[in-house]
Amino acid sequence: MKITVLNGSPRKQNTAAMVDAFAEGAKAAGHEVEILQVGRMKIAGCLACEYCHGKGAGKCIQKDDMEKVMPAYMDCDMIVFASPIYYFDMTAQLSAAIQRVYAIGKPPKAKAAALLLSSASPNPFEGAIATYRTMAAFMGIEDKGIFTAAGDENQSEAKLAEIRDFAKAL
Ligand SMILES: Cc1cc2nc3c(=O)[nH]c(=O)nc-3n(C[C@H](O)[C@H](O)[C@H](O)COP(=O)(O)O)c2cc1C
């Protein structure tokens, strides 16, 4: 299947290691994996102008990096949301990329999702996980797995192997 990974981290460290482990496993299982570095993109928040639901017919009036993300949303069978925790939530960049799906309602083909989260402290994941679960349910997408790495778990071989094995079994 075609898997899109939205990496909400602006830097290539802890979340990136989780993303790379996922991609390695998924590719080994024969899946096509596209990683979008959403954390380094310029994606504005939704303006609620409703252009997309009128004249725009599914296109957003804002011309920004969401134009790189939307084709992936349209085409993928699985979406992996990856993010460091920033103040008990996903990064603003990833949140914006999720909320801008409003233009199309929901990804038309995606049937599966997973969540990769990295943090410094032991358990700040609750908010991001709740958002992910309710959003996936709303989009009619089945959660396949949630992986968190806190503190020393980040970039640990045990955590990366867990993610790699999960992706290999998809
Ligand atoms: C703006 C900002 C806010 C953060 N907020 C939290 C937080 O609420 N809880 C936490 O445990 N770590 C927090 N962190 C730490 C990151 O989640 C943590 O270092 C993570 O591993 C970074 O992932 P990365 O290497 O992919 O950027 C924050 C970091 C930044 C830069």
Ligand as a Chemical Component Dictionary entry (heavy atoms), coordinates in Angstrom:
data_LIG
# 
_chem_comp.id                   LIG 
_chem_comp.type                 NON-POLYMER 
_chem_comp.pdbx_formal_charge   0 
_chem_comp.three_letter_code    LIG 
# 
loop_
_chem_comp_atom.comp_id 
_chem_comp_atom.atom_id 
_chem_comp_atom.alt_atom_id 
_chem_comp_atom.type_symbol 
_chem_comp_atom.charge 
_chem_comp_atom.model_Cartn_x 
_chem_comp_atom.model_Cartn_y 
_chem_comp_atom.model_Cartn_z 
_chem_comp_atom.pdbx_ordinal 
LIG C1  C1  C 0 8.506  24.254 21.903 1  
LIG C2  C2  C 0 8.755  22.951 22.611 2  
LIG C3  C3  C 0 7.800  22.468 23.497 3  
LIG C4  C4  C 0 7.996  21.251 24.145 4  
LIG N1  N1  N 0 7.035  20.791 25.015 5  
LIG C5  C5  C 0 7.205  19.611 25.639 6  
LIG C6  C6  C 0 6.219  19.116 26.539 7  
LIG O1  O1  O 0 5.169  19.707 26.758 8  
LIG N2  N2  N 0 6.464  17.916 27.165 9  
LIG C7  C7  C 0 7.618  17.217 26.944 10 
LIG O2  O2  O 0 7.799  16.156 27.548 11 
LIG N3  N3  N 0 8.554  17.660 26.073 12 
LIG C8  C8  C 0 8.375  18.837 25.416 13 
LIG N4  N4  N 0 9.330  19.284 24.528 14 
LIG C9  C9  C 0 10.507 18.432 24.231 15 
LIG C10 C10 C 0 10.335 17.617 22.952 16 
LIG O3  O3  O 0 9.049  17.015 22.861 17 
LIG C11 C11 C 0 11.370 16.501 22.906 18 
LIG O4  O4  O 0 12.665 17.022 23.049 19 
LIG C12 C12 C 0 11.299 15.677 21.640 20 
LIG O5  O5  O 0 12.048 14.493 21.795 21 
LIG C13 C13 C 0 11.824 16.457 20.432 22 
LIG O6  O6  O 0 11.684 15.674 19.273 23 
LIG P1  P1  P 0 12.564 16.007 17.943 24 
LIG O7  O7  O 0 13.984 15.596 18.248 25 
LIG O8  O8  O 0 11.939 15.206 16.860 26 
LIG O9  O9  O 0 12.448 17.477 17.707 27 
LIG C14 C14 C 0 9.177  20.500 23.889 28 
LIG C15 C15 C 0 10.138 20.996 22.996 29 
LIG C16 C16 C 0 9.940  22.203 22.364 30 
LIG C17 C17 C 0 10.984 22.716 21.383 31 
# 
loop_
_chem_comp_bond.comp_id 
_chem_comp_bond.atom_id_1 
_chem_comp_bond.atom_id_2 
_chem_comp_bond.value_order 
_chem_comp_bond.pdbx_ordinal 
LIG C1  C2  SING 1  
LIG C2  C3  SING 2  
LIG C2  C16 DOUB 3  
LIG C3  C4  DOUB 4  
LIG C4  N1  SING 5  
LIG C4  C14 SING 6  
LIG N1  C5  DOUB 7  
LIG C5  C6  SING 8  
LIG C5  C8  SING 9  
LIG C6  O1  DOUB 10 
LIG C6  N2  SING 11 
LIG N2  C7  SING 12 
LIG C7  O2  DOUB 13 
LIG C7  N3  SING 14 
LIG N3  C8  DOUB 15 
LIG C8  N4  SING 16 
LIG N4  C9  SING 17 
LIG N4  C14 SING 18 
LIG C9  C10 SING 19 
LIG C10 O3  SING 20 
LIG C10 C11 SING 21 
LIG C11 O4  SING 22 
LIG C11 C12 SING 23 
LIG C12 O5  SING 24 
LIG C12 C13 SING 25 
LIG C13 O6  SING 26 
LIG O6  P1  SING 27 
LIG P1  O7  DOUB 28 
LIG P1  O8  SING 29 
LIG P1  O9  SING 30 
LIG C14 C15 DOUB 31 
LIG C15 C16 SING 32 
LIG C16 C17 SING 33 
# 
